[in-house]
């Protein structure tokens, strides 16, 4: 009975949402009429200003008449009275009145349509989208929930690509523990925090994502000192030098790239990871931990207890929804939670909080891990309960994909249902992966975002 009631409530919410979105559409009307009707939709903040403009014109007219001692009013009333009497002698008032109203409305609509068309040509040259559709879309997304996503790596950027279709109020809190590749070189050579994960998140949230992704991911193949560096990392490095710190560099870059939402490092400290393995080894450096191919017992960082970025804490305190992951457990997700203030701020929030579990295990990090093992690792690292639900892939990858990953020591993350329930977490099962022809498995941005937003809507309805 409970689940039936919950399902009916969810269906009612969806129906109401669809009704709101289609209320201003006339199914049998022409596209032009539908476009006109859309301008009457609430929330565009257009009608009120048009009415204010009309009121202003009338007020100016009345002011001029009063200024001229009402003389124009007398002659205007006399002229209009004579004209109206003449018209009604030819055409009865029950016909001429509605015709005049209709003609006036048509003139208003024609004038406004041509005005908006001219504005559209200037603001959106060559675009096939209607200005009213763009405004409706922008208003809907600007009113979306405040979502905080914590993680790093390609998993986080994939999720952001999907979430930005539901809300512009997104804050990505990203790890700065990377010390490999181009980011590691910049960290060693010029002393800046690693920009790689930040770069990926900025491009994922940008308006022109495809072009910017190609540009920012471009790696130089020649040139002394340039080989291996990505353009995006160098761009952020230059911004860092100009603005003075990484936080300001990200903010300036976000303006240049027209980013929807914001990307924040979890800390501005020069954070470096270390891990103690089950065989007694102590490995230092994020890139070395994975290469060590051991089972991680303890993960820590230097300096210990780095201070959190204040803006990141503010974003968490104001969030309507908090998502942790997806991403590499020990090198993308937990490093953010080693910042004590970040973990404490998340634990204190009484909002929907969900962890997106990885689909496949990672050699050198989570080999042989189940969903419950992932949860225990996060709980152990921060000593707090940070989420109340976990999203797990429902259907395992194909045998072709499993064979491909088995060659590298990776396997599907198994759901140990009893262990997850014992931890006090709800299980959200959904098919959220995209499998390429070569067997590569990734979270599908749109499927993942839709599932997360659907779960958020359900939890809001229960509240």
C-alpha positions as CSV (number, residue, x, y, z in Angstrom):
1,X,0.0,0.0,0.0
2,X,2.8,2.4,0.9
3,X,4.6,1.9,-2.4
4,X,1.3,2.2,-4.4
5,X,0.6,5.5,-2.6
6,X,4.2,6.7,-3.3
7,X,3.9,5.7,-7.0
8,X,0.5,7.5,-7.4
9,X,2.0,10.6,-5.7
10,X,5.0,10.6,-8.1
11,X,2.7,10.2,-11.1
12,X,0.7,13.1,-9.9
13,X,3.8,15.3,-9.6
14,X,4.9,14.3,-13.1
15,X,1.4,15.0,-14.5
16,X,1.4,18.4,-12.9
17,X,4.8,19.3,-14.3
18,X,3.8,18.2,-17.8
19,X,0.6,20.2,-17.5
20,X,2.5,23.3,-16.5
21,X,4.8,22.9,-19.4
22,X,2.0,22.3,-21.9
23,X,-0.6,24.7,-20.5
24,X,0.4,27.5,-22.8
25,X,0.3,25.3,-26.0
26,X,-2.7,24.8,-28.2
27,X,-2.4,21.4,-29.9
28,X,-4.4,22.2,-33.0
29,X,-3.0,25.8,-33.5
30,X,-0.3,26.8,-35.9
31,X,3.3,27.2,-34.7
32,X,3.0,31.0,-35.0
33,X,-0.1,31.1,-32.7
34,X,1.6,28.8,-30.2
35,X,4.6,31.1,-30.1
36,X,2.4,34.0,-29.4
37,X,0.6,32.1,-26.7
38,X,3.9,31.1,-25.1
39,X,4.6,34.8,-24.3
40,X,1.6,34.7,-21.9
41,X,3.3,31.9,-19.9
42,X,4.0,32.9,-16.3
43,X,7.6,33.5,-15.1
44,X,9.0,35.2,-18.3
45,X,9.0,38.6,-16.7
46,X,8.0,40.1,-20.0
47,X,4.3,40.9,-19.7
48,X,4.7,43.1,-16.6
49,X,7.3,45.3,-18.3
50,X,5.1,45.6,-21.5
51,X,2.2,46.7,-19.3
52,X,4.4,49.1,-17.5
53,X,5.5,50.6,-20.8
54,X,1.9,51.1,-21.9
55,X,1.1,52.7,-18.6
56,X,4.1,55.0,-19.0
57,X,2.9,56.1,-22.4
58,X,-0.6,56.8,-21.1
59,X,0.8,58.7,-18.1
60,X,3.0,60.9,-20.4
61,X,-0.1,61.7,-22.5
62,X,-2.1,62.6,-19.4
63,X,0.7,64.7,-18.1
64,X,1.0,66.7,-21.4
65,X,-2.8,67.3,-21.4
66,X,-2.8,68.5,-17.8
67,X,0.2,70.7,-18.6
68,X,-1.7,72.3,-21.4
69,X,-4.7,73.1,-19.1
70,X,-6.8,70.3,-20.5
71,X,-7.4,72.0,-23.8
72,X,-6.3,69.0,-25.8
73,X,-8.6,66.8,-23.7
74,X,-11.7,68.9,-24.6
75,X,-11.0,68.9,-28.4
76,X,-10.0,65.2,-28.3
77,X,-13.2,64.2,-26.6
78,X,-15.3,66.2,-29.0
79,X,-13.5,64.8,-32.0
80,X,-13.7,61.2,-30.7
81,X,-17.4,61.6,-29.8
82,X,-18.2,62.9,-33.3
83,X,-16.1,60.1,-35.0
84,X,-17.7,57.4,-32.9
85,X,-21.3,58.6,-33.5
86,X,-20.5,58.7,-37.3
87,X,-19.1,55.1,-37.2
88,X,-22.0,53.7,-35.2
89,X,-24.5,55.1,-37.7
90,X,-22.8,53.2,-40.5
91,X,-21.8,50.0,-38.5
92,X,-23.8,49.0,-35.4
93,X,-21.8,49.3,-32.1
94,X,-22.1,45.5,-31.4
95,X,-20.1,44.9,-34.6
96,X,-17.8,48.0,-34.7
97,X,-16.8,47.6,-31.1
98,X,-15.4,44.1,-31.2
99,X,-13.9,44.8,-34.6
100,X,-11.9,47.7,-33.2
101,X,-10.8,45.7,-30.2
102,X,-9.7,42.8,-32.5
103,X,-7.8,45.2,-34.8
104,X,-6.0,46.8,-31.9
105,X,-5.0,43.4,-30.5
106,X,-3.7,42.4,-33.9
107,X,-1.7,45.6,-34.2
108,X,-0.2,45.0,-30.8
109,X,0.7,41.4,-31.5
110,X,2.2,42.3,-34.9
111,X,4.3,45.1,-33.5
112,X,5.5,43.0,-30.6
113,X,6.3,40.0,-32.9
114,X,8.3,42.2,-35.3
115,X,10.1,43.9,-32.3
116,X,11.0,40.5,-30.8
117,X,12.0,39.2,-34.2
118,X,14.5,42.0,-34.7
119,X,15.9,41.5,-31.2
120,X,16.3,37.7,-31.9
121,X,18.2,38.4,-35.1
122,X,20.7,40.5,-33.2
123,X,21.0,38.3,-30.1
124,X,20.8,34.9,-31.7
125,X,22.0,35.3,-35.4
126,X,21.5,32.1,-37.4
127,X,19.8,30.3,-34.5
128,X,16.7,28.2,-35.3
129,X,15.4,28.5,-31.7
130,X,12.7,31.0,-30.8
131,X,13.5,33.7,-28.3
132,X,10.5,32.7,-26.2
133,X,11.7,29.1,-26.1
134,X,15.1,30.2,-25.0
135,X,13.7,32.5,-22.3
136,X,11.4,29.7,-21.0
137,X,14.3,27.3,-20.9
138,X,16.6,29.7,-19.1
139,X,14.0,30.6,-16.5
140,X,13.3,27.0,-15.8
141,X,16.9,26.1,-15.3
142,X,17.7,29.2,-13.3
143,X,15.0,28.2,-10.9
144,X,16.3,24.6,-10.6
145,X,17.5,23.2,-7.3
146,X,20.8,24.1,-5.8
147,X,22.9,21.0,-6.4
148,X,26.4,20.3,-5.0
149,X,28.4,17.5,-6.6
150,X,31.6,16.3,-4.9
151,X,34.2,14.3,-6.7
152,X,36.7,14.5,-9.5
153,X,37.9,12.8,-12.7
154,X,35.9,11.9,-15.8
155,X,33.0,10.6,-13.7
156,X,32.2,14.0,-12.3
157,X,32.4,15.8,-15.6
158,X,30.1,13.2,-17.2
159,X,27.5,13.8,-14.5
160,X,27.8,17.6,-14.8
161,X,27.0,17.3,-18.6
162,X,23.7,15.7,-17.7
163,X,22.8,17.8,-14.6
164,X,23.1,21.2,-16.4
165,X,20.0,20.2,-18.4
166,X,18.0,20.3,-15.2
167,X,19.5,23.3,-13.3
168,X,22.0,26.1,-13.6
169,X,22.5,26.2,-9.8
170,X,25.2,23.6,-9.8
171,X,28.4,23.7,-7.7
172,X,31.1,21.1,-8.4
173,X,33.6,20.6,-5.5
174,X,36.7,19.1,-7.0
175,X,39.8,17.4,-5.5
176,X,43.2,19.1,-5.9
177,X,45.3,16.0,-5.0
178,X,46.3,15.1,-8.6
179,X,50.0,14.9,-9.2
180,X,50.3,13.0,-12.5
181,X,50.4,14.0,-16.2
182,X,50.2,17.6,-17.3
183,X,48.7,18.7,-13.9
184,X,51.5,17.1,-12.0
185,X,54.1,18.8,-14.2
186,X,52.5,22.2,-13.6
187,X,52.3,21.5,-9.9
188,X,56.0,20.7,-9.7
189,X,57.3,23.4,-12.1
190,X,55.3,26.5,-11.2
191,X,53.8,25.5,-7.9
192,X,50.1,25.8,-8.8
193,X,47.4,23.4,-7.7
194,X,46.6,20.7,-10.3
195,X,44.0,22.1,-12.8
196,X,43.1,18.9,-14.7
197,X,39.8,18.0,-12.9
198,X,38.8,21.6,-12.7
199,X,39.4,22.0,-16.5
200,X,37.2,19.0,-17.2
201,X,34.3,20.3,-15.0
202,X,34.5,23.8,-16.6
203,X,34.2,22.5,-20.1
204,X,31.3,20.2,-19.0
205,X,29.3,23.1,-17.7
206,X,30.1,25.5,-20.5
207,X,27.5,26.5,-23.1
208,X,29.6,25.6,-26.1
209,X,30.7,22.3,-24.5
210,X,31.7,20.3,-27.6
211,X,34.0,23.0,-29.1
212,X,35.5,23.9,-25.7
213,X,36.1,20.3,-24.8
214,X,38.1,19.7,-28.0
215,X,40.1,22.9,-27.4
216,X,40.7,22.4,-23.7
217,X,41.6,18.7,-24.1
218,X,44.0,19.4,-26.9
219,X,47.5,18.2,-26.0
220,X,50.6,19.7,-27.6
221,X,52.7,17.1,-29.6
222,X,55.7,19.4,-30.2
223,X,57.5,22.3,-28.7
224,X,60.1,22.4,-26.0
225,X,58.3,22.2,-22.7
226,X,54.9,22.0,-24.3
227,X,54.7,18.3,-25.2
228,X,52.0,16.5,-23.2
229,X,50.5,19.7,-21.8
230,X,46.8,20.3,-22.5
231,X,45.7,23.7,-23.7
232,X,43.1,23.9,-20.9
233,X,45.7,23.4,-18.2
234,X,47.9,26.1,-19.6
235,X,44.9,28.4,-19.9
236,X,44.1,28.0,-16.2
237,X,47.8,28.4,-15.3
238,X,47.9,31.7,-17.1
239,X,44.6,32.8,-15.4
240,X,46.2,31.7,-12.1
241,X,49.2,34.0,-12.7
242,X,47.0,36.9,-13.8
243,X,44.5,36.7,-10.9
244,X,46.8,35.6,-8.2
245,X,45.1,32.4,-6.9
246,X,43.2,29.4,-8.3
247,X,39.8,30.4,-7.0
248,X,39.9,33.7,-8.8
249,X,41.4,32.0,-11.9
250,X,38.4,29.6,-12.0
251,X,35.9,32.5,-11.5
252,X,37.5,34.5,-14.4
253,X,37.7,31.4,-16.6
254,X,34.0,30.7,-15.9
255,X,33.1,34.1,-17.2
256,X,35.1,33.7,-20.3
257,X,33.7,30.2,-21.0
258,X,30.0,31.2,-20.1
259,X,29.9,28.4,-17.5
260,X,26.5,27.6,-16.0
261,X,27.2,27.0,-12.3
262,X,30.5,27.1,-10.6
263,X,33.5,24.9,-10.0
264,X,35.4,25.1,-6.7
265,X,38.5,23.3,-5.3
266,X,37.8,21.7,-2.0
267,X,40.9,23.4,-0.6
268,X,43.6,25.8,-1.7
269,X,46.2,24.0,0.4
270,X,49.0,22.1,-1.4
271,X,47.4,18.8,-0.7
272,X,49.3,15.6,-1.2
273,X,47.9,12.1,-0.7
274,X,49.6,9.1,1.1
275,X,48.3,5.6,1.6
276,X,49.1,2.7,3.8
277,X,48.7,-0.7,2.1
278,X,47.8,-4.0,3.6
279,X,51.4,-5.3,3.0
280,X,52.8,-2.5,5.2
281,X,54.0,-0.2,2.5
282,X,53.4,3.6,2.7
283,X,53.0,5.2,-0.7
284,X,53.1,8.9,-1.2
285,X,51.6,10.7,-4.2
286,X,48.2,10.2,-5.9
287,X,49.6,8.8,-9.1
288,X,51.9,6.4,-7.1
289,X,49.1,5.0,-5.0
290,X,47.3,3.5,-8.1
291,X,50.6,2.2,-9.5
292,X,51.4,0.4,-6.2
293,X,48.8,-2.3,-7.0
294,X,48.0,-2.9,-3.3
295,X,45.0,-3.0,-1.1
296,X,44.6,0.4,0.6
297,X,44.1,0.3,4.4
298,X,44.4,3.9,5.3
299,X,44.3,7.1,3.1
300,X,45.5,10.4,4.4
301,X,47.0,13.7,3.2
302,X,49.7,16.2,3.9
303,X,49.1,18.7,5.4
304,X,46.7,17.0,7.8
305,X,43.2,18.6,8.1
306,X,43.6,21.2,5.3
307,X,41.2,24.1,5.6
308,X,38.2,24.1,3.2
309,X,37.5,26.8,0.7
310,X,34.9,29.1,2.3
311,X,32.8,29.3,-0.8
312,X,32.6,25.5,-1.0
313,X,31.3,25.4,2.6
314,X,28.7,28.1,1.7
315,X,27.6,26.1,-1.3
316,X,27.1,23.0,0.8
317,X,25.1,24.9,3.5
318,X,22.8,26.3,0.9
319,X,22.4,23.1,-1.2
320,X,19.0,21.5,-1.8
321,X,20.7,18.3,-3.1
322,X,24.1,16.8,-2.6
323,X,25.6,14.1,-4.9
324,X,28.9,12.3,-4.1
325,X,30.6,10.7,-7.1
326,X,31.0,9.0,-9.4
327,X,34.7,8.8,-9.7
328,X,37.7,6.9,-8.4
329,X,37.1,6.1,-4.8
330,X,40.5,6.8,-3.2
331,X,41.9,9.3,-5.7
332,X,38.9,11.4,-6.7
333,X,36.1,11.2,-4.0
334,X,37.7,10.5,-0.6
335,X,40.4,13.3,-1.1
336,X,37.6,15.9,-0.9
337,X,36.4,14.3,2.3
338,X,39.8,14.4,3.9
339,X,39.1,18.1,4.3
340,X,37.3,17.9,7.6
341,X,35.1,21.0,7.2
342,X,33.8,19.6,3.9
343,X,32.8,16.3,5.4
344,X,31.3,18.0,8.5
345,X,29.3,20.4,6.4
346,X,27.8,17.6,4.3
347,X,27.0,15.4,7.4
348,X,25.1,18.3,9.0
349,X,22.7,18.9,6.0
350,X,19.2,17.5,6.2
351,X,18.7,17.3,2.4
352,X,18.7,14.5,-0.1
353,X,22.3,13.1,-0.2
354,X,23.2,10.3,-2.5
355,X,26.4,8.4,-3.5
356,X,26.8,7.3,-7.1
357,X,28.7,4.0,-6.9
358,X,31.2,3.0,-9.6
359,X,30.1,0.4,-12.1
360,X,33.5,-1.4,-12.3
361,X,36.3,-1.9,-9.8
362,X,39.6,-0.2,-10.3
363,X,42.9,-2.1,-10.2
364,X,45.2,-0.6,-7.5
365,X,42.2,1.0,-5.7
366,X,39.1,-1.0,-5.4
367,X,39.9,-4.5,-6.7
368,X,37.4,-7.0,-5.4
369,X,35.2,-4.2,-3.8
370,X,31.5,-4.5,-3.5
371,X,29.0,-1.6,-3.1
372,X,29.2,-2.1,0.7
373,X,33.0,-1.9,0.6
374,X,32.8,1.4,-1.2
375,X,30.4,2.7,1.5
376,X,32.6,1.5,4.3
377,X,35.6,3.1,2.8
378,X,33.9,6.5,2.7
379,X,32.5,6.1,6.2
380,X,35.9,5.1,7.6
381,X,37.8,7.9,5.8
382,X,35.7,10.7,7.3
383,X,34.1,9.1,10.3
384,X,30.6,10.4,9.5
385,X,27.5,9.4,7.6
386,X,27.5,11.6,4.5
387,X,24.7,10.2,2.4
388,X,21.4,8.4,2.9
389,X,21.1,6.6,-0.4
390,X,23.4,4.9,-3.0
391,X,22.8,4.7,-6.7
392,X,23.8,1.3,-8.2
393,X,23.7,0.1,-11.8
394,X,20.9,-2.4,-12.1
395,X,22.0,-4.5,-15.1
396,X,25.6,-5.6,-15.3
397,X,27.7,-4.7,-18.4
398,X,27.7,-7.2,-21.3
399,X,30.0,-10.2,-21.3
400,X,32.1,-8.5,-24.0
401,X,32.7,-5.5,-21.7
402,X,33.4,-7.8,-18.7
403,X,36.0,-9.7,-20.7
404,X,37.6,-6.5,-21.8
405,X,37.9,-5.2,-18.2
406,X,38.9,-8.6,-16.8
407,X,42.1,-8.4,-18.9
408,X,43.1,-5.4,-16.7
409,X,42.0,-6.9,-13.4
410,X,38.7,-5.0,-13.3
411,X,35.2,-6.5,-12.7
412,X,31.6,-5.3,-12.1
413,X,31.0,-3.9,-8.6
414,X,28.6,-6.4,-7.0
415,X,25.6,-5.3,-4.9
416,X,25.7,-6.8,-1.4
417,X,22.2,-5.8,-0.5
418,X,22.3,-6.9,3.1
419,X,25.5,-4.9,3.9
420,X,24.1,-1.8,2.3
421,X,20.8,-2.0,4.2
422,X,22.8,-2.6,7.4
423,X,24.7,0.6,6.8
424,X,21.4,2.4,6.9
425,X,21.4,3.4,3.2
426,X,18.5,3.2,0.7
427,X,19.4,1.5,-2.6
428,X,18.4,3.2,-5.9
429,X,18.7,0.7,-8.8
430,X,18.8,2.1,-12.3
431,X,20.4,1.5,-15.7
432,X,22.6,4.5,-16.1
433,X,25.6,3.3,-18.2
434,X,26.6,3.7,-21.8
435,X,28.5,0.9,-23.3
436,X,30.7,1.7,-26.4
437,X,31.2,-0.8,-29.2
438,X,34.7,-1.6,-28.0
439,X,33.3,-2.6,-24.6
440,X,34.2,0.6,-22.7
441,X,31.7,1.3,-19.9
442,X,30.9,4.9,-18.7
443,X,28.0,6.5,-16.9
444,X,25.7,8.0,-19.4
445,X,25.3,11.7,-18.6
446,X,21.6,12.0,-19.5
447,X,20.5,8.7,-18.0
448,X,22.4,9.4,-14.8
449,X,21.1,12.9,-14.4
450,X,17.5,11.9,-15.1
451,X,17.7,9.1,-12.5
452,X,19.2,11.4,-9.9
453,X,16.6,14.2,-10.5
454,X,13.8,11.6,-10.4
455,X,15.0,10.4,-7.0
456,X,15.3,14.0,-5.8
457,X,11.7,14.7,-6.8
458,X,10.5,11.6,-5.0
459,X,12.3,12.5,-1.8
460,X,11.0,16.0,-2.0
461,X,7.5,14.6,-2.4
462,X,7.9,12.5,0.7
463,X,9.1,15.5,2.7
